[in-house]
Amino acid sequence: VKVEGNLKFAEKARRAAKTSPIVVAFDPTKKMRLEEAAELLLPLRGVVSGIKIGIPALLHLGLRVLELPKLLEGFFFIFDPKLADVGHVDRLVAEKIFGAGFDALIVQPFVGFGGGLEEVIRVKGERGVLAVCSMSHPGSEEFLNRHTEELMARSWSAGVDGFILPAQKPDLISRARASYPEALIFCPGVGFQGAFPGSAISAGADFEIVGRTILSSENPRKEAEGILEDIRAGG
Ligand code: XMP
Protein backbone atom coordinates (compact mmCIF):
# COMPACT_ATOMS: atom_id res chain seq x y z
CA VAL A 1 0.00 0.00 0.00
CA LYS A 2 1.58 3.24 -1.09
CA VAL A 3 0.64 6.14 1.17
CA GLU A 4 1.59 9.43 -0.37
CA GLY A 5 2.98 12.05 1.98
CA ASN A 6 1.33 15.35 1.32
CA LEU A 7 -2.10 14.44 0.03
CA LYS A 8 -5.26 15.46 1.82
CA PHE A 9 -6.36 12.57 4.02
CA ALA A 10 -9.56 11.81 2.08
CA GLU A 11 -7.62 11.53 -1.17
CA LYS A 12 -4.86 9.47 0.43
CA ALA A 13 -7.40 7.10 2.01
CA ARG A 14 -9.37 6.65 -1.23
CA ARG A 15 -6.20 5.75 -3.11
CA ALA A 16 -5.16 3.29 -0.40
CA ALA A 17 -8.64 1.72 -0.44
CA LYS A 18 -8.05 0.58 -4.00
CA THR A 19 -5.27 -1.68 -2.72
CA SER A 20 -7.04 -2.71 0.48
CA PRO A 21 -10.20 -1.36 2.12
CA ILE A 22 -9.16 -2.79 5.49
CA VAL A 23 -8.15 -0.82 8.57
CA VAL A 24 -6.88 -2.93 11.44
CA ALA A 25 -7.91 -1.89 14.97
CA PHE A 26 -4.94 -2.36 17.29
CA ASP A 27 -6.41 -2.85 20.78
CA PRO A 28 -3.82 -4.85 22.75
CA THR A 29 -5.04 -6.64 25.88
CA LYS A 30 -1.75 -6.72 27.72
CA LYS A 31 1.42 -4.73 28.24
CA MET A 32 3.54 -4.69 25.11
CA ARG A 33 6.76 -3.07 23.98
CA LEU A 34 6.77 -0.80 20.95
CA GLU A 35 9.06 -3.24 19.14
CA GLU A 36 6.58 -6.11 19.73
CA ALA A 37 3.75 -3.97 18.39
CA ALA A 38 5.81 -3.18 15.30
CA GLU A 39 6.53 -6.90 14.80
CA LEU A 40 2.83 -7.68 15.02
CA LEU A 41 1.70 -4.91 12.68
CA LEU A 42 4.44 -4.76 10.07
CA PRO A 43 3.55 -8.09 8.37
CA LEU A 44 0.14 -6.57 7.56
CA ARG A 45 1.74 -4.10 5.16
CA GLY A 46 0.22 -4.40 1.72
CA VAL A 47 -2.83 -6.27 3.03
CA VAL A 48 -4.32 -3.61 5.29
CA SER A 49 -4.13 0.09 4.48
CA GLY A 50 -4.60 1.69 7.85
CA ILE A 51 -4.02 1.11 11.54
CA LYS A 52 -6.44 2.43 14.16
CA ILE A 53 -4.92 3.04 17.56
CA GLY A 54 -7.04 3.74 20.61
CA ILE A 55 -6.91 4.04 24.38
CA PRO A 56 -6.04 0.35 25.03
CA ALA A 57 -2.88 0.72 22.94
CA LEU A 58 -1.97 3.92 24.74
CA LEU A 59 -2.41 2.23 28.13
CA HIS A 60 -0.54 -0.94 27.23
CA LEU A 61 2.35 0.58 25.32
CA GLY A 62 2.54 3.96 26.96
CA LEU A 63 3.25 7.17 25.11
CA ARG A 64 5.74 5.44 22.82
CA VAL A 65 2.67 4.24 20.87
CA LEU A 66 2.67 7.73 19.38
CA GLU A 67 5.90 6.80 17.61
CA LEU A 68 4.20 4.13 15.47
CA PRO A 69 3.17 6.41 12.58
CA LYS A 70 6.76 7.48 12.04
CA LEU A 71 8.12 3.98 12.66
CA LEU A 72 5.91 1.98 10.30
CA GLU A 73 5.82 3.10 6.70
CA GLY A 74 3.15 2.00 4.26
CA PHE A 75 0.08 2.52 6.43
CA PHE A 76 -2.10 5.46 7.33
CA PHE A 77 -2.74 5.90 11.04
CA ILE A 78 -5.97 6.82 12.78
CA PHE A 79 -6.03 7.78 16.45
CA ASP A 80 -9.26 6.78 18.17
CA PRO A 81 -9.83 8.39 21.57
CA LYS A 82 -13.50 9.00 20.57
CA LEU A 83 -12.79 12.59 21.50
CA ALA A 84 -15.60 14.59 23.15
CA ASP A 85 -14.38 17.52 25.21
CA VAL A 86 -14.42 21.30 25.26
CA GLY A 87 -12.63 23.14 22.50
CA HIS A 88 -9.27 23.98 24.05
CA VAL A 89 -8.80 20.39 25.27
CA ASP A 90 -9.91 18.99 21.90
CA ARG A 91 -7.37 21.25 20.24
CA LEU A 92 -4.53 20.13 22.54
CA VAL A 93 -5.27 16.49 21.75
CA ALA A 94 -5.57 17.12 18.01
CA GLU A 95 -2.34 19.12 17.80
CA LYS A 96 -0.40 16.45 19.68
CA ILE A 97 -1.84 13.59 17.60
CA PHE A 98 -1.41 15.26 14.22
CA GLY A 99 2.05 16.43 15.29
CA ALA A 100 2.99 12.80 15.98
CA GLY A 101 2.16 11.95 12.37
CA PHE A 102 -1.33 10.50 12.70
CA ASP A 103 -3.40 10.97 9.56
CA ALA A 104 -6.82 11.13 11.17
CA LEU A 105 -8.62 11.49 14.49
CA ILE A 106 -11.96 10.02 15.59
CA VAL A 107 -14.38 12.30 17.45
CA GLN A 108 -17.80 11.94 19.12
CA PRO A 109 -19.88 14.66 17.49
CA PHE A 110 -22.61 14.61 20.17
CA VAL A 111 -20.43 17.04 22.16
CA GLY A 112 -21.10 19.65 19.46
CA PHE A 113 -18.85 21.79 17.30
CA GLY A 114 -19.38 25.36 18.60
CA GLY A 115 -16.82 25.82 21.38
CA GLY A 116 -16.05 22.12 21.07
CA LEU A 117 -14.95 20.08 18.08
CA GLU A 118 -14.67 23.12 15.80
CA GLU A 119 -11.20 23.49 17.32
CA VAL A 120 -10.21 20.13 15.86
CA ILE A 121 -11.51 21.14 12.44
CA ARG A 122 -9.55 24.39 12.76
CA VAL A 123 -6.19 22.69 13.32
CA LYS A 124 -6.61 19.61 11.11
CA GLY A 125 -5.10 21.03 7.91
CA GLU A 126 -4.68 18.13 5.46
CA ARG A 127 -5.43 15.53 8.16
CA GLY A 128 -8.77 13.80 8.58
CA VAL A 129 -11.48 14.00 11.21
CA LEU A 130 -14.00 11.15 11.42
CA ALA A 131 -17.25 11.41 13.40
CA VAL A 132 -18.87 8.45 15.19
CA CYS A 133 -22.52 8.82 14.15
CA SER A 134 -23.88 5.40 15.06
CA MET A 135 -22.72 2.37 17.04
CA SER A 136 -24.02 -1.16 17.42
CA HIS A 137 -23.84 -2.09 21.11
CA PRO A 138 -27.30 -2.16 22.78
CA GLY A 139 -26.67 1.04 24.76
CA SER A 140 -26.15 3.00 21.56
CA GLU A 141 -29.94 2.91 21.13
CA GLU A 142 -30.37 4.89 24.34
CA PHE A 143 -29.02 8.15 22.92
CA LEU A 144 -26.56 8.03 20.03
CA ASN A 145 -28.57 6.13 17.43
CA ARG A 146 -31.62 8.32 17.91
CA HIS A 147 -29.64 11.19 16.42
CA THR A 148 -27.59 9.57 13.69
CA GLU A 149 -28.99 11.61 10.78
CA GLU A 150 -28.56 14.92 12.67
CA LEU A 151 -25.06 13.95 13.75
CA MET A 152 -24.05 13.21 10.17
CA ALA A 153 -25.57 16.44 8.86
CA ARG A 154 -23.99 18.65 11.54
CA SER A 155 -20.63 16.92 11.36
CA TRP A 156 -20.51 17.25 7.59
CA SER A 157 -21.48 20.94 7.65
CA ALA A 158 -18.80 21.50 10.32
CA GLY A 159 -16.13 20.09 8.01
CA VAL A 160 -15.42 16.49 8.99
CA ASP A 161 -14.00 14.15 6.36
CA GLY A 162 -16.25 11.23 7.09
CA PHE A 163 -18.24 9.04 9.41
CA ILE A 164 -17.82 5.92 11.51
CA LEU A 165 -20.90 3.72 11.07
CA PRO A 166 -21.44 0.08 12.12
CA ALA A 167 -20.91 -2.58 9.48
CA GLN A 168 -23.99 -4.31 10.92
CA LYS A 169 -26.18 -1.56 9.42
CA PRO A 170 -25.93 -1.80 5.61
CA ASP A 171 -29.10 0.25 5.07
CA LEU A 172 -27.68 3.12 7.09
CA ILE A 173 -24.38 2.88 5.19
CA SER A 174 -26.22 3.01 1.84
CA ARG A 175 -28.26 6.04 2.95
CA ALA A 176 -25.13 7.81 4.20
CA ARG A 177 -23.33 7.07 0.91
CA ALA A 178 -26.27 8.46 -1.10
CA SER A 179 -26.60 11.59 1.03
CA TYR A 180 -22.86 12.30 1.38
CA PRO A 181 -21.15 11.04 -1.77
CA GLU A 182 -17.89 12.79 -0.82
CA ALA A 183 -17.70 11.50 2.74
CA LEU A 184 -15.35 8.74 3.81
CA ILE A 185 -17.25 5.92 5.53
CA PHE A 186 -15.37 3.61 7.93
CA CYS A 187 -17.21 0.63 9.42
CA PRO A 188 -16.22 -1.41 12.47
CA GLY A 189 -18.16 -4.47 13.57
CA VAL A 190 -16.72 -6.97 11.09
CA GLY A 191 -15.85 -10.47 12.32
CA PHE A 192 -16.08 -10.69 16.11
CA GLN A 193 -19.08 -8.34 16.19
CA GLY A 194 -20.96 -10.29 13.55
CA ALA A 195 -20.84 -8.45 10.23
CA PHE A 196 -19.49 -10.48 7.31
CA PRO A 197 -16.36 -9.12 5.60
CA GLY A 198 -17.39 -7.17 2.53
CA SER A 199 -20.93 -6.40 3.65
CA ALA A 200 -20.18 -2.77 4.55
CA ILE A 201 -18.10 -2.20 1.40
CA SER A 202 -20.94 -3.62 -0.72
CA ALA A 203 -23.30 -1.14 0.96
CA GLY A 204 -21.05 1.78 0.02
CA ALA A 205 -18.41 2.06 2.76
CA ASP A 206 -14.79 2.91 1.94
CA PHE A 207 -13.18 0.85 4.71
CA GLU A 208 -14.00 -1.99 7.05
CA ILE A 209 -12.28 -1.78 10.44
CA VAL A 210 -11.28 -5.20 11.76
CA GLY A 211 -9.62 -5.76 15.10
CA ARG A 212 -9.64 -9.02 17.00
CA THR A 213 -10.46 -11.24 14.02
CA ILE A 214 -7.09 -10.30 12.53
CA LEU A 215 -4.86 -9.57 15.51
CA SER A 216 -6.04 -12.42 17.76
CA SER A 217 -5.52 -14.98 15.03
CA GLU A 218 -2.46 -17.21 14.83
CA ASN A 219 -1.41 -15.76 11.50
CA PRO A 220 -2.67 -12.16 11.24
CA ARG A 221 -1.42 -11.63 7.68
CA LYS A 222 -3.11 -14.79 6.42
CA GLU A 223 -6.32 -13.84 8.21
CA ALA A 224 -6.22 -10.34 6.69
CA GLU A 225 -5.59 -11.83 3.24
CA GLY A 226 -8.66 -14.05 3.69
CA ILE A 227 -10.77 -11.04 4.69
CA LEU A 228 -9.49 -9.10 1.68
CA GLU A 229 -10.50 -11.99 -0.57
CA ASP A 230 -13.97 -12.08 1.01
CA ILE A 231 -14.34 -8.33 0.48
CA ARG A 232 -13.28 -8.65 -3.15
CA ALA A 233 -15.77 -11.49 -3.58
CA GLY A 234 -18.47 -8.99 -2.68
CA GLY A 235 -19.35 -9.59 0.97
P1 XMP B 1 -13.19 -5.64 16.73
O1 XMP B 1 -14.53 -6.15 17.20
O2 XMP B 1 -13.00 -5.89 15.26
O3 XMP B 1 -13.28 -4.07 16.93
O4 XMP B 1 -12.04 -6.11 17.55
C1 XMP B 1 -12.59 -3.14 16.19
C2 XMP B 1 -12.96 -1.73 16.56
O5 XMP B 1 -14.31 -1.49 16.29
C3 XMP B 1 -14.94 -0.77 17.32
N1 XMP B 1 -16.05 -1.62 17.68
C4 XMP B 1 -17.35 -1.37 17.48
N2 XMP B 1 -17.98 -0.30 17.00
N3 XMP B 1 -20.05 -1.39 17.31
C5 XMP B 1 -19.35 -0.33 16.92
O6 XMP B 1 -19.96 0.63 16.49
C6 XMP B 1 -19.49 -2.47 17.83
O7 XMP B 1 -20.17 -3.41 18.20
C7 XMP B 1 -18.06 -2.46 17.92
N4 XMP B 1 -17.20 -3.37 18.36
C8 XMP B 1 -15.97 -2.85 18.17
C9 XMP B 1 -13.93 -0.54 18.41
O8 XMP B 1 -13.56 0.82 18.40
C10 XMP B 1 -12.74 -1.40 18.04
O9 XMP B 1 -11.50 -0.72 18.15
Residues whose N, C-alpha, C, O or C-beta is under 5 A from the ligand:
A	BS01	XMP	A25 D27 S134 M135 S136 H137 P166 P188 G189 V190 F192 Q193 I209 V210 G211 R212 T213
